[in-house]
Amino acid sequence: MITNREEVIDKAFKVFLKMNYEKASISLLAKACGLTKTGIVYYFPHKLELFMAVADKFFIQLQNPNNKFDTPADTLAGFIEQYVAGVSKAMKSIVDMVDDGNNPYNCCPNFYYIHFLSQVRLYYPGIRQKLEEIFNNDFEMWTNVIQRAKDNGEIKKKTNVIETARIFRHIFYGISYEHAFLNGLNTDELRENFNYIYSLIKA
């Protein structure tokens, strides 16, 4: 029997992951959580409140660079390994939770997560500001590491810090999106792409 708020959030995440927000009724969510309708309303009086709590835990907190990565490494090469490790850890936590073998149309857990993020963008009030904060923090982290690498002579002095940071980030988001439609993010390929860009700017 589900007895606490966090368990309700975790169970509801699995529902929202594979079902559109509009179709996920309170009754269906309650059943998935092992509760009566009254029981789930005790924790979350409105479906939107539950959805926002799920999004807070499995998107806003999980994807926050400050939670996703340790203090950035001293070198760009080290940070690349650190970044890939952080991505792998976040992805594994999602896959371990939601991959129950019930994957209609042979979709991978990563695809369901992309679907969930689309729902968050549509239904979470004020999400644009939170998204911008996440993206800006991630971009700032990359630019700081690349600037330090440039100042320390690790990479070429002519390196454009801003554009290089954008390239690293776009590689990550591009591969993540493409692979979500197939077998899920291949972090080995992500690392190879990062290291190729690094080889082009290395001093």
Secondary structure, DSSP 8 states (H G I E B T S, - for coil): ---SHHHHHHHHHHHHHHS-GGG--HHHHHHHTT--HHHHHHH-SSHHHHHHHHHIIIIIITS-HHHHS-S--SSHHHHHHHHHHHHHHHHHHHHHHH-SS--GGG--HHHHHHHHHHHHHHHSTTHHHHHHHHHHHHHHHHHHHHHHHHHTTSB-TT--HHHHHHHHHHHHHHHHHHHHTTT---HHHHHHHHHHHHHHHB-
